[in-house]
Structure formats: C-alpha cells, structure tokens
Amino acid sequence: MSNTIDFFSAMEVSASGLSAQRTRMNVAASNLANAQTTRGADGGPYKRRDVLLAAANAPSAARTPFAGNIKTVEVQQITQDTKPPRMEYDPGHPDANAQGYVAYPNINPVEEMVDMITASRAYEAGITTMSTATNMAERALGIGK
C-alpha cells in the first residue's frame, strides 16, 4: 500500500508542477501578445501579468511518514505589474496624449521569452519525472511476475 501511495504522490507532485508551468507559459504568451496594446479593458495600456507560485502539502501523501515533506506547487496568484507604462513619442497614434506621447505596456520581450523558455524547460522536466516514475512502477510490477 505504501508503494502505491508513493507512486501517486510522485504523479501528483509532477502534475501540479506541469499545471503551474503551463500557467506561466500562458501568462508569458499573453504578455508578449499584448506588448503593443495601448488600450485595454480599463482604458489604459495592458498591464503585464506575473505568476506567483506557492508550495502546498500533497493530499495523497497525508497518510505517509513523509506527509509534511512532500509538497506540490500551486498558482497562488496572478498579479499585475505596478510599474508605469513606457511612454513613446508618436503624435499620429490615436491613443497619443496632448503632448504626442503614447503609453505602451512596460513589457520587455526578452524577459518574457526567458520566462517562457524557463517554464518550458521546467515543464519538460516534469514530463521526464512522470515518465521515470511510470517506468519504475512498471518495472516493480514486472518483478512480481
């Protein structure tokens, strides 16, 4: 029974990481897609979003001796950047102010790409972990034959 719980705990931890990294990739993609959006739902430029992650106890490990040590990851919050927008002089733009400046989102495409690549690599690591746990479980089952 303990091995079954351990296998499910490993899968639960990996799955929570995959979900969190998918959220990070989606938010980074949204930031990149809106890097030039000067008018959002609130009337101002798009505000960059960031994902805050937190550790949580793994429910499937609650009855194991390692219950307090097995953690999953969860998206705690998706926050909006509070930095002021990037002002660019473009008097012909429809959203230009009286001085001819347009407020653009304070988004750095290089930072967003680094964030997306980091999340993608972490996602790949989670897939590898799940695959390894599955292979180990299959081999363990094969020993009994």
NUDOKE-35761 format. One record per atom (N, C-alpha, C, O, CB): x, y, z. Coordinates in steps of 0.05 Angstrom, whole numbers, plus 5000, padded with zeros to 4 digits. Glycine has a CB too. Layout:
XYZ/...
END
This chain:
501749765000/500050005000/501750255000/501150454987/498150005024/503950245015/505750475017/506950554990/507150784983/507950425037/507650344973/508850394947/506750524928/507450694912/509850144935/504250444931/502150564914/501750854921/501551024903/499450414919/501750914947/501551194955/503951354946/503651584937/501251214986/506351244947/508751374938/508551434908/509351654899/511251214944/507651244892/507351284863/505351514858/505951684842/506451024849/503051504871/501051714867/502051984876/501452194864/498451644881/503651984898/504752244907/506652354886/506652594881/506252194934/508352184875/510252274854/508752384830/509552594819/512052044845/506652254822/505052344799/503552604806/503352784789/502952124791/502652624831/501252874839/503153114840/502453334831/499952834867/505553074850/507453284851/508253374823/508353614817/510053194867/508753184806/509453244778/507153384763/507553584749/510252994763/504753294767/502453414754/501953694763/501253874747/499953244759/502353744789/501954024798/504054204786/503554444780/502154034829/506554104783/508654264770/508054324741/508454544732/511354124773/506954124727/506254154699/504054374696/504254544679/505253894687/502154364714/499954564713/500954844718/500255034705/497754484733/502754864738/503855134745/505555244722/505355474716/505555114771/507155074710/508855164688/507255234663/507955414648/510954954681/505055084658/503255154636/502055424640/501755584621/501054934633/501255484665/500255754671/502355964666/501656174655/499255764701/504855914675/506956114670/507356164640/507656384631/509656004682/507355944624/507655974595/505356134583/505756304566/507855704581/502856074592/500556224581/500656524588/500056694572/498056104593/501556584613/501756864621/503857014605/503557234597/502256884651/506156874601/508357004586/507457044557/508057254545/510856824587/506056854545/505056884518/503057114516/503057264497/503756624509/501357134536/499457364537/500857624539/500157824526/497557324561/502957634555/504557884558/505757954531/505758184523/506757854579/506957764518/508257814491/506157904471/506658084455/509657564481/503857774471/501757844451/500658124456/499758254437/499457644453/500758224480/499658484486/501858694491/501258914502/497958464511/504258644482/506458834486/506059104473/507259304481/509058714475/504259124453/503759374440/500859464444/499959654430/504259344410/499459344462/496659414468/496459664484/497159674508/495159184482/495559884472/495460144485/492860204499/492660384514/496060364465/490760044493/488160094505/486959824513/485959674496/486360244485/486959774539/485759534550/482959574560/481659784555/487459424572/481859384575/479159404586/478859634605/476659754606/478459144601/480959714619/480759944638/481260204624/481360414638/482659904661/481760204598/482260454583/485160524579/485860664561/480860674597/486860414596/489760474594/491160244580/489960064570/490960514622/493860254579/495360044566/495159784582/494559784606/498260124563/495559564568/495659294580/497659294603/499759414601/496359074559/496959164624/498759144647/499958864648/498558664647/497259204674/502558854648/504058594649/503058434673/502558534694/507058644650/502858174668/502057984690/504357804697/506157744680/499557824681/504357714722/506457534732/505057324749/503057374762/508657694748/506257084749/505056864764/506656824790/509156804790/505156604748/505256814813/506456754838/505756464846/503456384846/505456944861/507856304851/507456024857/507955984887/509456134900/509455844841/506755774898/507055714927/507055404930/505855254914/504755834944/508455314951/508455034958/505954964974/504955124990/511054954973/504954724970/502654624986/503154334992/504554194978/499954664969/501954245014/502153965022/500753785001/498553854991/500953915050/501953564994/500853374975/498653204989/499353055008/502953194963/496153234981/493953084995/494352774994/493652645013/491353144982/495552674972/495852374971/497952274990/498052034995/496452294942/499652455001/501752365019/500952405048/502552365066/504252525013/498452475053/497552545080/497952315100/498452365124/494752625080/497752065091/497951835109/500651705109/500951485120/495851635102/502651825097/505251715096/507051835117/506352055128/506551755068/509251715124/511051825144/512352085135/513352245151/513251625151/512352135109/513552375097/511552595091/512052775075/515152305072/509152575102/506952755095/507653055095/506953195076/504652715114/509053145115/509753435116/511953515097/512453745092/510453505143/513353315085/515653375068/515053355039/516653445022/517853185075/512853245031/512053215003/510253444996/508053475007/510652944997/511253614978/509853864970/509153854941/510553744924/511554104977/506853984935/506154034907/506454334903/507154484922/503153944901/506154424879/506254714873/503554804863/502254654848/508554774852/502855044871/500255144862/500555444854/502355584864/498055114883/498855524836/498855804828/497455954851/495055924855/497455854801/498956114865/497856264888/496256514877/494156574887/500056354907/497456644857/496156894848/497456964821/499756914816/496557114869/495857104805/496857224780/496557524785/494357634788/495357134754/498857664787/498957944794/499358114769/500258024749/501157994815/498558374772/499058564751/501458744760/501758814783/496558744746/503158804740/505458974745/504459254752/502659354741/507258974720/505859374772/505059644781/506959854769/506560094775/505159664811/508859784753/510659974741/509160154721/507260064709/513059834727/510060404718/508760584699/509160494671/511060354665/509760874703/507360564653/507660484625/510060624612/511160824622/505160554609/510960504590/513160614574/511960834555/510160774540/514560394557/513061074557/511961294541/513761334516/516161354518/511961554558/512361334493/513761364467/512461594452/510061624452/513761104450/514161754439/513161984424/512161884397/513661784381/515362204420/509561914392/508261834367/505662004365/503461894370/507661524366/505962254357/503662434356/501462344337/499162434340/504562714349/501962174317/499962084299/498361844309/496361774296/501262014273/499161734331/497761494342/495061584354/494961794367/499461354364/492961434350/490261514361/490161524391/488361664402/488161314351/491961394405/491961404434/494061594446/494661594469/492561124445/495161764428/497161964438/495862174456/493562254451/498562104414/497362254476/496262464494/496762744481/497662764458/497662454522/496062954495/496263224484/499163294476/499563464459/495263434505/501163174490/503963234483/504963054461/507263074453/505663194509/503362864451/504162684430/505362424439/506362274423/506062824412/505262364465/506362114475/504261894478/501961954486/507762164502/504961654472/503261424475/504261244497/506661194499/503061254448/502361164515/503060984537/502960694527/500760594520/501161024562/505260554527/505360274519/505860114544/506960214564/507660234498/505059854544/505659674567/508659664572/510259664554/504459394562/509259644598/512059614606/512959324604/513359194625/512459734635/513059224580/513758944575/516358924560/516659054539/511458804559/518158764570/520758714557/520558444543/520458244557/523158734577/520458434517/520158184503/522357974509/521857734510/520058224473/524758064514/526957884521/526357744548/526757504550/529658034522/525557904568/524857784594/522557584591/522557374604/524058004614/520557654575/518257474571/519157214558/518156994565/516057614555/520957234538/521856994525/523556814544/523356574544/523557064500/525156944561/526756794581/524856654600/525256424607/528656984596/522756794608/520756674626/519356444613/518956234626/518556894634/518656474587/517356254573/519156014569/518255784572/516356364546/521656064563/523555844559/524055694586/524255454586/526255944548/524355854608/524755734634/522355554642/522655334652/525155954655/519955654637/517555504643/517355254625/516555044635/514955674639/518155284600/518155054582/520054844591/519454604590/518755144553/522454914600/524454724609/523454584635/523854344638/527154864614/522254734652/521154624677/518854424670/518554224683/520154844696/517254494650/515154314641/516254054631/515353834637/513354454619/518354074614/519753844604/520853664626/520753424625/521953924584/521953794647/523053644670/520753494684/521153274693/524453834689/518453624686/516153484699/515253244683/514553044694/513853684702/515253274656/514453044639/516452814643/515652584645/514353134609/519052884644/521152684648/520752544675/521052294677/523952804647/520052694696/519652584722/517252394722/517452174733/519152804743/515052464709/512752294707/513452034692/512651814700/510452434694/514952064671/515651834655/517451644671/517151404669/517151924629/519351754685/521151594702/519551444724/520051214728/523251774715/517751584737/516051454758/514451234746/514151024759/514251664772/513351274723/511651064709/513450824702/512650594706/510351184684/515850874691/517650654684/518450494709/518550254708/520150764670/519050634731/519750494756/517450324766/517850104775/520550704777/515050434765/512650274774/512250024756/511649814766/510150454774/512650064730/512349834712/514449624717/513849384717/512549924683/516849704723/519049514729/518449374755/518949134758/521749654730/517449524775/516849404800/514649194797/514748974810/515949614820/512649244781/510549054775/511648804761/510748584765/508349174759/513648854744/514848634729/516448444746/516848214739/516648734707/517448544769/519048374787/517248144799/518247924803/520148534810/514748214803/512948014815/512047794796/510747604805/510548154826/512647814771/511747614752/513447364752/512947184737/511647724724/
END
